[in-house]
Amino acid sequence: MGSITLPAGSFKGNFNDTELLEQIKENDHFAFDALFDRYWKKLYQTAFARLGDEDTAQDIVQEIFIKIWKRRESLDIQTSLENYLHSAVRFSVISHYRSKKASELQMQNALERINLLEDSIGSLTDYLELERTLENAVNGMPEMLKKVYLLRSDNHSVKAIAGELGLADQTVKNYIAEVTRRLRIVITEKYPGKHLTYIAVLATVLYK
């Protein structure tokens, strides 16, 4: 009986992210397709939750993957690939809002905060560093504060968080305020020259 030949790359979905990245650096289109299939939906949902616009969310995610392919040979990702991709989406959303005119924004408050980022966070690298700082700080907090922060940063409403964790709405608000207080201290100590701007970034995450 003759053997069955599978299409090249048909098994790539079984590879872990690190293996796929290594193959992408070697110009493996099938590995890139597998990576795209693995994360497209999650990243689109993240972008759409912050933008409320399907076309713009799709454009942002597509552009992120295009950049990964273009920069494949020089990619140096210090965090997990999933965290890197979600951070890239968030940064792209910030850049999108920053590029829009005030009259075109859905949220005027978002524009006021994001304008503060113009000079101080000019690259994804800076934004990823800030996110790592926040992640490390949150990981050292009590479990309930950590859960509230993670849910809020994933765009869950106060009411949704309260329902999921079995808390009163006001309790969730109190936890958000406490997380903010603690992170403000960390940001101020680590980034004395940029702390006001970085605290504004924090506000876009917790008070959107």
HELIX and SHEET records of a PDB file:
HELIX    1   1 LYS A   12  ASN A   14  5                                   3    
HELIX    2   2 ASP A   17  LYS A   25  1                                   9    
HELIX    3   3 HIS A   29  LEU A   51  1                                  23    
HELIX    4   4 GLU A   54  LYS A   70  1                                  17    
HELIX    5   5 ARG A   72  SER A   74  5                                   3    
HELIX    6   6 LEU A   81  SER A   99  1                                  19    
HELIX    7   7 ALA A  102  GLU A  104  5                                   3    
HELIX    8   8 GLN A  108  ILE A  114  1                                   7    
HELIX    9   9 ASN A  115  LEU A  117  5                                   3    
HELIX   10  10 LEU A  124  ASN A  139  1                                  16    
HELIX   11  11 GLU A  143  SER A  153  1                                  11    
HELIX   12  12 VAL A  158  LEU A  165  1                                   8    
HELIX   13  13 ASP A  169  LYS A  190  1                                  22    
HELIX   14  14 HIS A  195  LEU A  206  1                                  12    
END                                                                             
